[in-house]
Amino acid sequence: MNIFAIIILATLLIDFVLNLAADFYNLKSLEKSLPEEFSDVYDEETYEKSQEYTKVKTKFGLLTSSFNLVLLLVFWFAGGFNWLDEIVRGWELGTIWTGLTYIGMLLLAKSILSLPFSLYSTFVIEERFGFNKTTPKTFVLDLLKGLGLGILLGGPLLAGLLAFFTYIDQYAWLYAWGAVTAFTLFIQFVAPTWIMPLFNDFDPLEEGELRQKIREYADKVNFALEGVYVMDGSKRSSKSNAFFTGFGKNKRIALYDTLIENHTEDELVAVLAHEIGHYKKKHIIKNMVISIAQTGIMFFLLSIFLNSEGLYDAFYMEQMSVYVGLIFFGMLYAPIDMIVSIFMQVLSRKYEFEADNFAATTFRKEPMVEALKKLSKDNLSNLTPHPFYVFLNYSHPPVLERIKVIRATD
Ligand SMILES: [Zn+2]
């Protein structure tokens, strides 16, 4: 085994073990009795159900990640990457098409193999806890739309990247960086108007008392109200949520219809205030800048390692090529990616506190607290996650911490 193989294998195993430990501690820290704060929204039965949901999801997640790890290791050490390469090369499709076919086949195989897991998660687990509203038809259509978008949007981008690293000797990484940046900005910009409506209906929030209340608040904080939409989240799940997307003229806040159903008007204004807080505190732009910088570093490192023979030897390849190089580098980059993603989660949790603070100071504390409590109940969230699990996996701080911080706001 050479150094590349050792780094990649070690990363895969360390990642698996860290998550296993986090799962273990997380299950151990499920509290026996309901935290006092929630006594007004939860009953004993719902609380037990939420604990059971965490347990079932954790076990299922462990099964999925074990399966994926074993699958990858078997494919790797049985020489699967070279085997597939010989087949695809045999078709003599030309450099770029060979690369697209090779990567496309691996992605297709991975999604076919993960299909049973996704079916089980939607139609067995989510169903059992009363969340699932997805019909088989919606499920199939989602798959097909996802596949179509992947080919239509991902295909040309991948072809461009392969071409840069095949035909341009120097500075290919700069071209790749520019292309991916332009692509990301384009997707962010068109997502609210072109892509997301393929999956859900977005209707502008209707005139009425709620809209009137929101208008008063939006005027106060100087936010254009045209961007508030109601999304038919109930098409797939009874869980509720709200989110912010896009930028410039295309920016939108989407409230799930399920959210509107289960919350009072004041709570909805508070949730909206939280989302506007993300916008006003420039969280979306900041994240974009960080991810663009990270992409640049990644492509620069890729350009260094793409021609290292050892990287191909580690996977028993007989020939070097840009397309397999991309895949192998992706695995070599995993340790950096892991560190970056933990950092991004830390940042994201900080943003959530800032958005809560914005809602508490520009609107009111109590409806924000009530909204968070109801959201936890409706989504059967784990109320007492273990700090190590939170550190690795949570994009939002645990709800009890958020409530404490909101209450302490001046
Ligand atoms: Zn948020």
Residues whose N, C-alpha, C, O or C-beta is under 5 A from the ligand:
A	BS01	ZN	E352 A355
